[in-house]
């Protein structure tokens, strides 16, 4: 697996690169955002499978780099950073990051997350592979409309931009409003993995949906079980 490590601390980069290579990764490195973008451009003939992106880069903020990467390629991006606040997690995922790992981290966990996002991307690239949302008809719940074929979401007729996983999560819950989906079921169907570490990512995506749709009561947390969508009243 070919991996691009974007990290400006030479000691951290050297140590992590050595670990990754011992586990069979072909590792390329970049010390800043512009260098990372050039590596991705030049690697198109043999593209990278995953990007590990530090946020504290010397030439530009990692969030900006992630946004530019996402315009350039669909290569999975894992943000690896000391910024542990939920707002930063949500912002990173909204920009298109596939996962978010907070320093200091366990190396085994990081390796598991790398393999997890690579597996998900590989499954989604299969010719007949479909996301959970693709199996549903278009849905309308009060002021909320999901146009499944075009993957668009509208609230009171105004489009709301969602990430791929946010849309899949919302579509899964909206297909059966009022029904409680277990966390394990959601993670299996939306993230296509059974790894428990995805649970935190699920929480962040739920928080992001509540914020973007401006309907915090739409997705209800069922403590100890999972989540359900509470059908909103009809639009006035």
VOBA-1610 file (N, C-alpha, C; in pm, whole numbers, padded with zeros to 5 digits, always signed):
BEGIN
Unk+00084-00119+00000Unk+00000+00000+00000Unk+00089+00125+00000Unk+00056+00219-00086Unk+00136+00340-00099Unk+00074+00452-00015Unk+00155+00514+00071Unk+00104+00610+00167Unk+00188+00737+00164Unk+00120+00853+00172Unk+00189+00982+00177Unk+00176+01038+00318Unk+00290+01060+00384Unk+00295+01116+00519Unk+00331+01263+00509Unk+00239+01350+00551Unk+00261+01495+00548Unk+00286+01541+00690Unk+00413+01566+00722Unk+00455+01597+00860Unk+00581+01682+00854Unk+00579+01799+00922Unk+00693+01889+00914Unk+00800+01860+01019Unk+00769+01782+01122Unk+00867+01746+01225Unk+00948+01627+01174Unk+01077+01651+01145Unk+01160+01548+01084Unk+01174+01425+01172Unk+01182+01445+01304Unk+01197+01331+01395Unk+01071+01244+01394Unk+00956+01309+01401Unk+00829+01236+01398Unk+00814+01165+01264Unk+00845+01235+01156Unk+00832+01178+01023Unk+00921+01055+01005Unk+01047+01067+01050Unk+01141+00955+01035Unk+01097+00835+01116Unk+01054+00858+01240Unk+01014+00748+01327Unk+00890+00678+01274Unk+00788+00758+01235Unk+00664+00699+01186Unk+00686+00630+01051Unk+00767+00690+00966Unk+00796+00628+00835Unk+00860+00491+00854Unk+00952+00481+00951Unk+01020+00354+00977Unk+00919+00248+01022Unk+00827+00287+01110Unk+00725+00194+01158Unk+00635+00148+01042Unk+00593+00244+00962Unk+00504+00211+00851Unk+00572+00118+00750Unk+00698+00143+00723Unk+00771+00058+00628Unk+00788-00082+00684Unk+00808-00095+00816Unk+00819-00227+00876Unk+00689-00307+00861Unk+00578-00234+00847Unk+00449-00299+00830Unk+00409-00309+00682Unk+00505-00288+00594Unk+00482-00316+00453Unk+00434-00200+00368Unk+00432-00078+00424Unk+00386+00037+00346Unk+00499+00095+00262Unk+00462+00143+00144Unk+00552+00221+00060Unk+00526+00367+00095Unk+00619+00431+00166Unk+00594+00562+00226Unk+00664+00674+00150Unk+00584+00774+00110Unk+00638+00899+00060Unk+00617+01005+00166Unk+00702+01107+00170Unk+00690+01210+00272Unk+00686+01349+00212Unk+00624+01441+00286Unk+00620+01582+00249Unk+00622+01663+00377Unk+00693+01777+00375Unk+00706+01859+00496Unk+00605+01973+00501Unk+00535+01997+00392Unk+00439+02107+00388Unk+00327+02080+00291Unk+00232+02173+00286Unk+00115+02155+00202Unk+00146+02154+00054Unk+00225+02249+00007Unk+00256+02256-00135Unk+00332+02133-00181Unk+00425+02087-00098Unk+00502+01967-00134Unk+00408+01846-00141Unk+00313+01838-00049Unk+00217+01727-00049Unk+00134+01728-00177Unk+00087+01845-00218Unk+00006+01855-00339Unk+00086+01816-00462Unk+00212+01855-00465Unk+00297+01817-00578Unk+00320+01666-00581Unk+00338+01606-00463Unk+00355+01461-00457Unk+00232+01389-00511Unk+00114+01439-00475Unk-00010+01378-00522Unk-00026+01395-00673Unk+00012+01510-00724Unk+00004+01534-00868Unk+00099+01443-00945Unk+00222+01432-00895Unk+00324+01353-00964Unk+00300+01203-00947Unk+00219+01166-00847Unk+00198+01024-00822Unk+00075+00969-00891Unk+00022+01040-00990Unk-00104+00995-01052Unk-00089+00863-01127Unk+00029+00834-01182Unk+00048+00708-01251Unk+00051+00591-01153Unk+00101+00617-01032Unk+00101+00518-00925Unk+00046+00588-00801Unk-00085+00609-00796Unk-00145+00695-00694Unk-00128+00643-00552Unk-00131+00736-00458Unk-00127+00700-00317Unk-00260+00640-00276Unk-00255+00547-00181Unk-00376+00483-00130Unk-00434+00559-00011Unk-00348+00623+00067Unk-00390+00697+00186Unk-00294+00813+00209Unk-00349+00925+00261Unk-00267+01040+00302Unk-00282+01058+00453Unk-00170+01062+00524Unk-00168+01099+00666Unk-00130+01246+00674Unk-00220+01330+00722Unk-00202+01474+00713Unk-00196+01539+00850Unk-00080+01596+00884Unk-00068+01677+01005Unk-00131+01814+00976Unk-00189+01877+01079Unk-00253+02006+01056Unk-00159+02125+01078Unk-00058+02107+01161Unk+00032+02219+01191Unk+00149+02225+01095Unk+00123+02263+00972Unk+00227+02268+00870Unk+00287+02407+00859Unk+00412+02420+00813Unk+00478+02550+00813Unk+00429+02648+00708Unk+00378+02598+00594Unk+00343+02690+00486Unk+00194+02723+00480Unk+00109+02634+00528Unk-00035+02660+00529Unk-00103+02564+00624Unk-00221+02602+00670Unk-00293+02519+00764Unk-00337+02388+00699Unk-00330+02281+00778Unk-00367+02150+00726Unk-00509+02141+00678Unk-00600+02218+00738Unk-00739+02218+00692Unk-00746+02267+00547Unk-00672+02373+00517Unk-00670+02424+00380Unk-00611+02320+00285Unk-00507+02252+00330Unk-00446+02149+00247Unk-00545+02037+00219Unk-00620+01997+00320Unk-00720+01891+00301Unk-00823+01931+00196Unk-00871+02054+00204Unk-00968+02102+00106Unk-00912+02098-00035Unk-00786+02136-00049Unk-00723+02134-00181Unk-00699+01991-00230Unk-00663+01902-00139Unk-00646+01762-00176Unk-00777+01705-00227Unk-00886+01737-00157Unk-01014+01681-00193Unk-01061+01729-00330Unk-01019+01850-00372Unk-01051+01898-00506Unk-00966+01829-00612Unk-00852+01777-00568Unk-00756+01717-00659Unk-00779+01567-00678Unk-00815+01499-00569Unk-00823+01354-00572Unk-00919+01303-00465Unk-00967+01181-00482Unk-01054+01118-00382Unk-00974+01028-00288Unk-00843+01036-00293Unk-00758+00955-00204Unk-00797+00978-00058Unk-00816+00873+00021Unk-00853+00890+00162Unk-00751+00973+00239Unk-00801+01062+00324Unk-00716+01148+00407Unk-00746+01120+00554Unk-00642+01089+00629Unk-00654+01076+00774Unk-00579+01193+00837Unk-00650+01279+00907Unk-00585+01389+00978Unk-00522+01336+01106Unk-00396+01367+01128Unk-00323+01323+01247Unk-00272+01448+01316Unk-00329+01482+01431Unk-00305+01614+01489Unk-00321+01615+01640Unk-00267+01717+01702Unk-00283+01734+01847Unk-00412+01809+01880Unk-00483+01859+01779Unk-00607+01933+01801Unk-00720+01834+01835Unk-00755+01829+01961Unk-00847+01726+02009Unk-00991+01774+02024Unk-01018+01905+02002Unk-01152+01957+02026Unk-01249+01908+01919Unk-01374+01893+01958Unk-01477+01840+01868Unk-01497+01931+01747Unk-01487+02062+01767Unk-01507+02155+01655Unk-01405+02129+01544Unk-01280+02105+01582Unk-01178+02076+01481Unk-01206+01944+01410Unk-01252+01843+01486Unk-01287+01715+01426Unk-01397+01733+01321Unk-01502+01805+01360Unk-01614+01826+01269Unk-01569+01903+01145Unk-01487+02007+01166Unk-01439+02087+01053Unk-01358+02000+00957Unk-01271+01917+01012Unk-01189+01831+00927Unk-01271+01734+00846Unk-01370+01673+00910Unk-01456+01578+00839Unk-01542+01647+00734Unk-01587+01769+00767Unk-01665+01846+00670Unk-01584+01881+00546Unk-01453+01897+00563Unk-01367+01929+00450Unk-01338+01808+00363Unk-01377+01690+00412Unk-01358+01570+00332Unk-01261+01469+00389Unk-01207+01493+00510Unk-01120+01394+00571Unk-01199+01267+00598Unk-01136+01152+00583Unk-01203+01024+00605Unk-01192+00978+00750Unk-01094+01030+00822Unk-01079+00995+00963Unk-00995+01102+01031Unk-00992+01098+01165Unk-00927+01203+01243Unk-00865+01136+01365Unk-00733+01140+01374Unk-00659+01075+01484Unk-00588+01181+01566Unk-00605+01175+01697Unk-00547+01275+01786Unk-00416+01225+01845Unk-00312+01309+01841Unk-00185+01279+01904Unk-00195+01304+02055Unk-00125+01226+02137Unk-00049+01105+02102Unk-00142+00988+02077Unk-00105+00904+01985Unk-00190+00792+01947Unk-00113+00661+01964Unk-00188+00554+01972Unk-00128+00421+01973Unk-00099+00381+01829Unk+00023+00335+01803Unk+00061+00300+01666Unk-00027+00192+01608Unk-00065+00094+01690Unk-00153-00012+01643Unk-00287+00042+01599Unk-00339+00141+01673Unk-00467+00202+01636Unk-00454+00277+01504Unk-00345+00352+01488Unk-00325+00425+01363Unk-00319+00329+01245Unk-00246+00218+01260Unk-00238+00120+01153Unk-00375+00062+01120Unk-00455+00036+01224Unk-00589-00017+01202Unk-00675+00083+01126Unk-00663+00211+01160Unk-00742+00313+01092Unk-00699+00326+00945Unk-00570+00316+00918Unk-00522+00323+00780Unk-00582+00209+00698Unk-00576+00088+00752Unk-00631-00027+00681Unk-00783-00014+00665Unk-00849+00043+00766Unk-00995+00056+00761Unk-01039+00150+00648Unk-00975+00268+00637Unk-01016+00361+00531Unk-00979+00307+00394Unk-00869+00232+00388Unk-00829+00173+00259Unk-00930+00066+00216Unk-00977-00015+00313Unk-01077-00117+00281Unk-01208-00054+00235Unk-01249+00052+00305Unk-01375+00117+00268Unk-01368+00173+00128Unk-01256+00238+00096Unk-01240+00297-00037Unk-01239+00189-00144Unk-01173+00077-00114Unk-01167-00033-00209Unk-01305-00091-00233Unk-01384-00107-00126Unk-01519-00162-00140Unk-01607-00069-00221Unk-01594+00063-00199Unk-01678+00159-00270Unk-01640+00169-00417Unk-01518+00125-00450Unk-01472+00133-00590Unk-01512+00011-00672Unk-01569-00092-00606Unk-01610-00210-00681Unk-01717-00172-00784Unk-01715-00233-00905Unk-01810-00195-01010Unk-01955-00203-00967Unk-01992-00309-00890Unk-02130-00321-00848Unk-02148-00288-00701Unk-02045-00226-00641Unk-02056-00189-00500Unk-02142-00065-00485Unk-02232-00066-00385Unk-02321+00047-00365Unk-02317+00088-00219Unk-02332+00216-00195Unk-02342+00265-00059Unk-02482+00235-00007Unk-02501+00237+00126Unk-02635+00210+00180Unk-02741+00301+00121Unk-02707+00425+00091Unk-02807+00519+00042Unk-02860+00481-00095Unk-02778+00410-00175Unk-02815+00383-00313Unk-02934+00288-00327Unk-02969+00217-00221Unk-03075+00118-00230Unk-03212+00177-00199Unk-03219+00306-00163Unk-03344+00366-00120Unk-03403+00457-00228Unk-03534+00478-00218Unk-03600+00576-00302Unk-03580+00714-00242Unk-03616+00817-00319Unk-03609+00953-00266Unk-03705+00964-00147Unk-03666+01039-00047Unk-03742+01047+00077Unk-03777+01192+00109Unk-03897+01211+00167Unk-03935+01344+00213Unk-03995+01331+00353Unk-03937+01401+00448Unk-03981+01397+00587Unk-03996+01541+00635Unk-04120+01589+00636Unk-04143+01728+00675Unk-04066+01822+00584Unk-03987+01913+00641Unk-03910+02007+00558Unk-03785+01945+00496Unk-03757+01820+00532Unk-03635+01754+00487Unk-03662+01666+00365Unk-03584+01686+00260Unk-03596+01605+00138Unk-03461+01547+00103Unk-03458+01415+00080Unk-03337+01348+00034Unk-03361+01300-00109Unk-03285+01353-00202Unk-03292+01310-00342Unk-03181+01207-00363Unk-03217+01080-00347Unk-03118+00974-00344Unk-03037+00963-00473Unk-03101+00964-00593Unk-03021+00947-00715Unk-02911+01051-00732Unk-02938+01175-00689Unk-02839+01282-00705Unk-02765+01313-00576Unk-02800+01240-00466Unk-02736+01256-00335Unk-02743+01401-00288Unk-02861+01461-00305Unk-02883+01600-00260Unk-02976+01599-00140Unk-02954+01693-00050Unk-03040+01710+00068Unk-03088+01854+00070Unk-03219+01870+00088Unk-03278+02003+00095Unk-03357+02017+00225Unk-03348+02134+00286Unk-03428+02168+00402Unk-03508+02292+00366Unk-03641+02278+00367Unk-03730+02386+00323Unk-03692+02438+00184Unk-03653+02345+00098Unk-03621+02378-00040Unk-03481+02428-00064Unk-03401+02449+00042Unk-03264+02498+00027Unk-03167+02382+00043Unk-03074+02371-00052Unk-02980+02260-00050Unk-02878+02276+00063Unk-02848+02164+00127Unk-02748+02158+00234Unk-02636+02066+00187Unk-02514+02114+00187Unk-02400+02035+00141Unk-02356+01938+00249Unk-02357+01809+00216Unk-02313+01705+00309Unk-02197+01628+00248Unk-02113+01573+00336Unk-02008+01483+00288Unk-02071+01350+00251Unk-01993+01266+00185Unk-02043+01136+00141Unk-02096+01053+00258Unk-02020+01045+00366Unk-02061+00963+00480Unk-02177+01027+00555Unk-02182+01158+00562Unk-02296+01224+00626Unk-02425+01190+00552Unk-02419+01192+00419Unk-02538+01160+00341Unk-02579+01014+00363Unk-02483+00923+00359Unk-02514+00782+00378Unk-02575+00757+00515Unk-02522+00823+00617Unk-02575+00808+00753Unk-02719+00860+00762Unk-02742+00978+00707Unk-02876+01037+00711Unk-02975+00950+00633Unk-02935+00901+00517Unk-03024+00818+00436Unk-03060+00689+00507Unk-02962+00631+00574Unk-02988+00507+00648Unk-03094+00529+00755Unk-03079+00635+00835Unk-03174+00664+00942Unk-03310+00705+00887Unk-03308+00785+00779Unk-03433+00838+00723Unk-03518+00730+00656Unk-03455+00622+00616Unk-03529+00514+00551Unk-03631+00451+00647Unk-03601+00454+00776Unk-03692+00396+00876Unk-03703+00490+00995Unk-03770+00604+00978Unk-03781+00700+01088Unk-03849+00638+01209Unk-03796+00670+01327Unk-03851+00617+01451Unk-03788+00488+01496Unk-03720+00418+01405Unk-03656+00291+01438Unk-03516+00318+01492Unk-03481+00252+01602Unk-03349+00269+01662Unk-03248+00180+01588Unk-03142+00243+01536Unk-03033+00170+01473Unk-02919+00157+01573Unk-02877+00035+01596Unk-02765+00014+01687Unk-02637+00074+01627Unk-02550+00122+01715Unk-02424+00181+01669Unk-02347+00084+01580Unk-02344-00044+01621Unk-02270-00144+01543Unk-02329-00160+01403Unk-02462-00153+01395Unk-02528-00166+01265Unk-02496-00048+01175Unk-02500+00073+01232Unk-02469+00193+01154Unk-02326+00188+01102Unk-02233+00154+01192Unk-02091+00149+01153Unk-02069+00045+01044Unk-02138-00069+01056Unk-02124-00176+00957Unk-02177-00133+00821Unk-02294-00067+00819Unk-02357-00034+00692Unk-02301+00092+00626Unk-02263+00191+00707Unk-02213+00317+00650Unk-02062+00314+00630Unk-01989+00261+00730Unk-01842+00259+00721Unk-01787+00124+00676Unk-01875+00025+00667Unk-01837-00107+00618Unk-01721-00166+00697Unk-01730-00155+00826Unk-01629-00211+00915Unk-01696-00245+01046Unk-01633-00332+01123Unk-01683-00363+01256Unk-01589-00311+01363Unk-01488-00233+01322Unk-01387-00185+01417Unk-01446-00083+01513Unk-01429-00106+01644Unk-01490-00022+01746Unk-01439+00122+01743Unk-01318+00142+01692Unk-01262+00277+01690Unk-01339+00374+01602Unk-01427+00322+01516Unk-01507+00408+01430Unk-01618+00478+01508Unk-01645+00433+01630Unk-01754+00490+01710Unk-01742+00639+01731Unk-01623+00687+01756Unk-01603+00831+01776Unk-01632+00907+01648Unk-01592+00850+01535Unk-01621+00913+01407Unk-01772+00923+01384Unk-01845+00821+01424Unk-01991+00823+01413Unk-02049+00938+01494Unk-02003+00957+01615Unk-02053+01066+01700Unk-02028+01201+01636Unk-01912+01219+01579Unk-01878+01346+01514Unk-01968+01369+01392Unk-01996+01265+01315Unk-02083+01280+01198Unk-02226+01314+01239Unk-02274+01254+01348Unk-02408+01286+01397Unk-02414+01433+01439Unk-02312+01479+01512Unk-02308+01618+01555Unk-02304+01713+01436Unk-02230+01675+01333Unk-02220+01758+01214Unk-02353+01766+01141Unk-02424+01654+01131Unk-02556+01654+01066Unk-02654+01743+01141Unk-02656+01733+01272Unk-02747+01815+01351Unk-02720+01964+01327Unk-02592+01998+01317Unk-02554+02138+01297Unk-02587+02185+01156Unk-02551+02107+01055Unk-02571+02149+00916Unk-02719+02161+00881Unk-02798+02066+00930Unk-02941+02066+00897Unk-03019+02164+00983Unk-02953+02217+01088Unk-03016+02310+01181Unk-03142+02252+01244Unk-03135+02122+01267Unk-03244+02051+01334Unk-03182+01955+01436Unk-03133+02009+01548Unk-03063+01924+01646Unk-03148+01811+01700Unk-03280+01829+01696Unk-03370+01726+01749Unk-03398+01615+01647Unk-03348+01630+01524Unk-03380+01535+01417Unk-03325+01395+01447Unk-03201+01389+01493Unk-03138+01259+01523Unk-03128+01246+01674Unk-03200+01149+01727Unk-03207+01130+01872Unk-03108+01022+01915Unk-03033+01052+02021Unk-02942+00953+02079Unk-03019+00864+02175Unk-03012+00736+02153Unk-03073+00639+02244Unk-02960+00581+02327Unk-02947+00629+02448Unk-02831+00598+02531Unk-02806+00448+02543Unk-02681+00411+02517Unk-02641+00273+02530Unk-02680+00183+02413Unk-02752+00239+02316Unk-02798+00158+02203Unk-02750+00214+02070Unk-02796+00336+02036Unk-02759+00393+01906Unk-02834+00521+01878Unk-02889+00531+01756Unk-02956+00654+01713Unk-03083+00622+01635Unk-03175+00718+01636Unk-03292+00708+01551Unk-03327+00845+01498Unk-03392+00848+01383Unk-03437+00973+01325Unk-03580+00999+01369Unk-03602+01116+01425Unk-03734+01158+01468Unk-03795+01238+01355Unk-03901+01186+01295Unk-03962+01253+01179Unk-04008+01393+01217Unk-03957+01497+01147Unk-03997+01634+01177Unk-04139+01661+01133Unk-04205+01759+01193Unk-04341+01794+01149Unk-04337+01850+01007Unk-04449+01846+00937Unk-04454+01900+00800Unk-04413+02047+00794Unk-04352+02086+00682Unk-04313+02226+00665Unk-04437+02314+00662Unk-04427+02431+00722Unk-04539+02524+00727Unk-04554+02593+00593
//
